[in-house]
Amino acid sequence: MRKTMVKTFAALLSLLLGGLLLLPALAAHAENDKWYRVEILVFDNPAGANAEEWEALPTLAYPDKTTYLIEPDHPLARPSGKPSAAEQPHSRIAPSATVPTSLSAMPFSTLPSSQREFNSEAARLAREERHDVLFHQAWLMPIGPQSRAIPIVLDTSGDDAYWTRLQGTVTLYVSRYLYLKTDLWLNTSGDYLDSDWRMPAPPLGPVTSSADLTRAPDPLAGGIAFSNSLDSPTTTTNATTSLAAPAQPLDDWKDNDRSQAVYPDVLQEPVYPFRHAVTLRQIRRMRSTEINYIDHPMVGLVIKVTPLPGTSR
């Protein structure tokens, strides 16, 4: 139990110190960079599992500095004395509207699901039953040069100590043109492998501000659930300690969106419920206002980045 308390305290301290140290960088984003509306839809393609021979032991890691998306009703999206991001006009605007370039706009605060342009595409994928939607969000953010770009974590595996099917980060930056860098991986059941071999567990994601750092591990709940009352910025230093157990054969694991870690004992580490992971690593030049598709045998990523008039640059 002492080991778990040390990890929890370390995560809490990292979240607080990382947020305080990187607040000036977030302010610089808001003041100097042009604002955009971003929407990303990620889905799987199980039929492509045998399209090629996948790297047996891919290098999987989160950057030291990351940021993450927050819900519009989260305390971080509510500047002191002001309504929440969900209640502010800029969170209900059309893609062509103008937003203020200040911290009051709360970059990385997600827009309501009704404002997502790819809703019909996501619904079509669900109807076909050949694909699962792994991630779908829209948000506002400033985008500047690569030197100031901060990777955005698309999963919350570090909050609850279970491995989601999609993990990793995306990074958006401007270098004459608009670029998307993906460093994502898809955890799989490994049906395409020739044996019962399984890879070691990848790292869990960094703890986000939505985590409940006051709760101890609950072996019956299937993971560590975190909650957070800190009023810290959305950018944090990733000091997440990998909770990976040694690679070992397991039976009857199913590949699903919220496969949870298992605690045979409260002091034992969670078990990676997948066998393998395939990576989606690309740097793609994009055209703003257009729908861009990132192709991969097992993962599809659709993104649209729309500049907001009236902002910097």
Secondary structure, DSSP 4 states (H G I P E B T S, - for coil): -HHHHHHHHHHHHHHHHHHHHHHHHHHHHHHHSEEEEEEEEEEE-GGGTTSSPPPSS------SEEEE-B-TTSGGGS-TTS--GGGSGGGG--TTS---SSGGG-TTBBPPGGG-TTHHHHHHHHHHSS--EEEEEEEEEEE--GGG--PEE---HHHHT---SEEEEEEEEESSSEEEEEEEEEEE--TTSSSS--PPPPPPPPP-TT-BTTPPPBTTTTB---B------SEEE--PPP-PPPP---SS----TT-----SSTTSPP----SEEEEEEEEEEE-TTSEEEE--SSEEEEEEEEEPTTS--
